[in-house]
Amino acid sequence: MNFADNILGFLFNLKIPFKLPKDVEVLDAHQREDVRQVCTLFYKKYYNDNNKRHLLIGINPGRFGGGVTGVPFTDPIRLEKICGIKNDFQKKQELSSVFIYDMIEAFGGAKKFYKQFYFSAVSPLGFIKYGKNLNYYDDKVLLKQIEPFVIDCMQKQIAFGLHTDICFCIGEGENLKYLQKLNSTYNWFAKIKSLSHPRFIMQYRIKRKEEFIQRYLTELQF
């Protein structure tokens, strides 16, 4: 089993092991066959080896990026145009994906980037409430219930090939606090570095986008 096989086995068998709070639905693109096919092509293309990688960890998948393609921070447009994976998904862009792939291009391209890094999320499954994206920490009941699932997912992913000297938390607020809290108990990583969330950058700091890309590149050289 190489890195790609481990990722695919992990993603295709994700299940929420608790009853969701009222009005909360799970967002799991990997239950769809077309998503599984695209994910298999993507991970076999970029992770078909036994190299260890550093983790960049977001919050949870959203409706227009990983919630569509099954690949974190990757919307259908960038999946096809930059990663070379043709797909029949509606070609709608996600702001976070736009920033991430501009950063990846500045890093040296997808092949170089994915050889060293792996995207995931504190909750690899997403959530929807009243038709809108829901962050796991925005619902108190969900936040309390999700911890065993988060812990299990993290330990499984570390086991299939992640460096533990440092990880990069995407998001400098609640996601970082929650990850730090769990890490202080389970000691998964020697150090956690925070990076500004791409959606925040694209919505509120768009004029400074290039500056934030350079910050990412600097931090990722650690």
N, C-alpha and C positions, 0 to 999 in steps of 0.2 A: 504493500500500500504506500503510494507516494503522497505528496502534499495534496495534489488535486483529488485523489481518491478519498482522502480523509475529509476534505472540505465537503465534497459532494455527499458523502455518507452522513455527515453531520447535518447539512442543510436540509436534505430530503427526508430526514426523520425527526425534525423538530416538532414538538407538541407542547402546548401549554398544559401543565399537570395540575391545574386548579380551575375552579369555576370563575369565569370572568365577572367583574362587577356589572351592575345593571347598566344597560345601554352601551356597553363597551364590546366591540367586536375585534377579533384577531385579524391581522393582515398577514397572510402567509402565501406569497406568490408561488412558493415551491410545490404547492399541491397541484399546480397546473402542468400538464405535459409539455406545452410549448415553452414554459419557463424552464423546466428541467432540461430540455434539449439545449436551450441557449446557455444555461449555466454550465452544462457539461462542456460545451464548445469553449466557453470562456476560460474555465479553470483548467481544462486540458491544454489550452494554448499557453497560458501564463504560469501555471503551477505544476506542470508535469515533471516534477523533480523531487529531490529530497532535501533541498536547501531549507535552512531555517530562515524565518523572517521576523521582522518587528511588527507589532500590532498597532494599528491606528483604530481606535474604538469610538464609534459614534453613540447615538442615543437609542434609536430604533428605526427600522425602515419607514419611509414615507410613501404616500400614495403615488408619487410621480417618478420616483427613482428606483430604489431597491424593491419597493412594493409592486413595481411593474415588471422589472427585468429579473429580479432575484439576485442581482449583483449590487452590493452596497455602493452608494454614491454614484451610481451609473444609470443614467436615463437611456431610453431607447435610441436617441440621436447619437450620443457619444459611444454607446455600445457598438453601433454600426460604423460610424465615421472614423472613430479613433481606434477602437479595439478590433475592428474588422469582423465583427460578428453580426451577420445579417439577421434581421428579425422583422416580424410582422406587427409588432406593437405600434400603437399610435405614436407618431413622432412628436411627442410633446416634451419640452425640456423642463428640467428641474434646476432651480437656481444653485443648489448645493453642488450638483453634478457639473454645472458650467465652471464653477470655481475650481473644483477638485481636478478636473481634466486640464484646465489652463495651468494649474500648478504641476500636474504630471508632465505636461509638455515642456514646461520650464525645467523640470528635473532631468529631462533627457528622453522622455517618451514612456509609453506604457510598458514596453518590454523590460526596460531598465528598472522602472519603478516597482513593478510587481515581482521582480526577481528578489527584491529586498524587503517589500512591505506587503501587509495583508490587512484589508479592511474588514471590520466586523462591527458589532454594536453591543452595548451592555445587554439589551434584549434583542437577539437576532430576529425575533418576530415583532411585527409592528402592531399598532392598535388604532382603531377608529372609534370615535364617539360622535354621534349626530352627524355622520358623514364627513367629519374632519379628522386630520391627523391628531393623535393623542400621544404625548410623551409619557413614558411609563411613570415618571415622577409627578405628573400633574393630577393623578387620581390617587387619593390617600389609600383607598382599599387595594388598588392594584399594586401600589408601591410596597405595601406590607406583604401581599401574597407572592410577589414575583421573586423575592430574594433567593429561595432554593433553586429556582429555574436559572437565574442569572449565575449563581455559583457553579451549578452543574455545567452550563454552557462554557463558562470560562475555563474550567478545569479540563474539559474535553478538548478545547481548542489549543490550550497550552501543550497538551500531551501529543498533539500531532505535528508540532514543529514550530513553536514560537520562542524567540529569545525572551529571556526574563530579566535582563539587565535594565531595560527601560521599555515603557510603552507610552503611546501618545494618545491622550484623551482629547477628542474633538468636542469642544464645548468647555467653557471656563466657569460655568455656574453650577447648576444642580447635578448635571451628569458627572462633573469632576468630583464634587463633594461625595456623591454616592459611591463612585469608584474608589476614591481614597478611603472611605469608611470600610468597604469590604476588603481592600488591599491591606489595611492595617491589621485585619484579623487573619487573613489567609496568606499574606506575604507572597502574592503571585509575582510581583515585580519589585525590583530593588528601587526603581524610581518611576514616577509618573510625570510626564511633561504635558502641559495643557496647550492646546491650539484653539484659536478663535473659530467658532462654528461658521462654516461657509455660508449658511443662510443668513446669519447675522451680518456677515461682511457684505453680501450681495444686496441685502435690503437696506442696511443703514450706513455702510462704509464703502459704497461702490466706487467712489472717487479715489479711494486709497487701496483699491484692489491689488495693484502691482506691489505695493508695499507689503500687503499681507501675504502675497505669494512668496516674496523674498523672506519673510519671517518663517513661513513653513519650511522653505528650503534650508534656511539656517538651522532651525531646530532639528530637522531630519538628518542633518549631518552629525549632530551631537558629538 
